Amino acid sequence: MRSSRTSGPSAAGTLAVLCALCAVLLQPTEAPAQSAGARQLVLPPPPSGTHSLEIINADAPVFLAPRRGATRRGTLARGARFPVGRRIASDGCDSAWAEIAPSTYVCEQHVRYTSARPHTHTHPNMPEGELLPHEYAFVAVDGTRAFARPEDYFTDEYVEAMGAGFGVIVRRHEMHRGVPFARTRRGLYVESDALRRARGSDFGGVAIEPGTPLDIAWVGRRGARMHERRGGRVVRRAGAREVLHVRATERGWTELTDGTFVRTRDIVVAAPAERPEGVAEDGTWIDVDVDAQTAVAYRGDQPVYATLVSTGKNRPSHATPEGVHRLWVKLAFSDMDNLEREDLESNYALERVPWVQYFEGANGLHAAFWHDDFGRRKSHGCVNLAPRDARVLFDFTEPALPPGWTAIFPTPDERTTYVSVR
């Protein structure tokens, strides 16, 4: 699906006032060095007993220098606690800049100092054994109403009406006066019967061991016949998307490594691709084959993972952009919608789509939990991945998203993963 956002997430809500510890400023001392012509002062550390700084605003922006106009490096998760570094007074932050790592700064208006020890975890934070980081659901009935309180349901005093297909995150389920409700991430109450749960596909790709050739294929349609020889006796029928290993293809038939044969038209082959110009010999890149609807992750010339995807529908307004693209941002989550489009018969809005990697404008790789049709064109331009695959590729690409962060922007001189769409 295509996101309405064309940049990384910004800090949510009104910025919090400084906590009492941050406001206690002693006589500052001047830093020995200045940056970009701006005067910088190294401030005294927070009071004794402070062990960490805690992020209090969701998606707080973090920068590569403590000054106005510095390059944004990413965003931080609310609740993450980082070690206490230097405090620097400079332009661009009305209070002070807090250093959370070398050359990594956040404005103190997004933090509070605490006696708790530093603690971060990887985002999305995955529940044990789950495919998805949240309980996602879709509006099943057009015009479904969302209420600020359960009792408002009985007087029909609603906050908003949602279109069929709109996605929400369910935090918990409650019963009020015999009516089941789902409480959403935004704190609104929706009648449970008006929602359908999104379970996500359990499909997953294939890891390829080092030194192993790319010989992966999938059955394209359920019931494809496996023959003992070309045109020979049928030994079995294969299931849809069953993984096969290819030995050779000739005259409309494909020989598999187990000695059986299948008609080439009945399978989807992950074909090898040449490393794009500009990608280092040990660099990471992902080959997306639009015709085959496959994606193969490479480290240098070695394939490491192969899977089926769903790229943009076969129409000019939905085509996935071809060419070689450099990842420009990785996000643990991104809200996606097309609500600004008035030329469409229907719109969509989705909360916190996980494992998002944009490579060209608002086109990117991301998990798709609303369908299980991987291997067929489906999206508005993005590369849809099954949840398992989205997580694998998010962990594979460079740069890695540090624990406690919700987004990271690669720097121009940093090694970054490329996406080749052909």
HELIX and SHEET records of a PDB file:
HELIX    1   1 ALA A   20  ALA A   23  1                                   4    
HELIX    2   2 GLU A  108  HIS A  110  5                                   3    
HELIX    3   3 PRO A  150  PHE A  154  5                                   5    
HELIX    4   4 SER A  192  ALA A  194  5                                   3    
HELIX    5   5 THR A  264  ASP A  266  5                                   3    
HELIX    6   6 PRO A  387  PHE A  396  1                                  10    
SHEET    1   A 5 THR A  29  GLU A  30  0                                        
SHEET    2   A 5 LEU A  41  LEU A  43 -1                                        
SHEET    3   A 5 ARG A  87  ALA A  89 -1                                        
SHEET    4   A 5 TRP A  97  ALA A 101 -1                                        
SHEET    5   A 5 THR A 104  CYS A 107 -1                                        
SHEET    1   B 3 ARG A  81  PRO A  83  0                                        
SHEET    2   B 3 SER A  52  ILE A  55 -1                                        
SHEET    3   B 3 VAL A 111  THR A 114 -1                                        
SHEET    1   C 7 ALA A  60  PHE A  63  0                                        
SHEET    2   C 7 ARG A  72  LEU A  76 -1                                        
SHEET    3   C 7 TRP A 405  ILE A 408 -1                                        
SHEET    4   C 7 VAL A 329  ASP A 337 -1                                        
SHEET    5   C 7 ALA A 349  GLU A 360 -1                                        
SHEET    6   C 7 ASN A 363  ALA A 367 -1                                        
SHEET    7   C 7 VAL A 383  LEU A 385  1                                        
SHEET    1   D 7 GLU A 160  MET A 162  0                                        
SHEET    2   D 7 THR A 144  PHE A 147 -1                                        
SHEET    3   D 7 TYR A 189  GLU A 191 -1                                        
SHEET    4   D 7 VAL A 179  THR A 184 -1                                        
SHEET    5   D 7 GLY A 167  HIS A 176 -1                                        
SHEET    6   D 7 GLU A 135  VAL A 139 -1                                        
SHEET    7   D 7 LEU A 195  ALA A 198 -1                                        
SHEET    1   E 6 VAL A 206  ALA A 207  0                                        
SHEET    2   E 6 GLN A 302  LEU A 308 -1                                        
SHEET    3   E 6 THR A 294  ARG A 299 -1                                        
SHEET    4   E 6 THR A 284  ASP A 289 -1                                        
SHEET    5   E 6 TYR A 418  VAL A 421  1                                        
SHEET    6   E 6 GLY A 323  ARG A 326 -1                                        
SHEET    1   F 5 PHE A 261  ARG A 263  0                                        
SHEET    2   F 5 TRP A 253  LEU A 256 -1                                        
SHEET    3   F 5 VAL A 243  GLU A 250 -1                                        
SHEET    4   F 5 ILE A 216  VAL A 219 -1                                        
SHEET    5   F 5 ILE A 267  VAL A 269 -1                                        
SHEET    1   G 2 ALA A 224  HIS A 227  0                                        
SHEET    2   G 2 VAL A 234  ALA A 238 -1                                        
END                                                                             
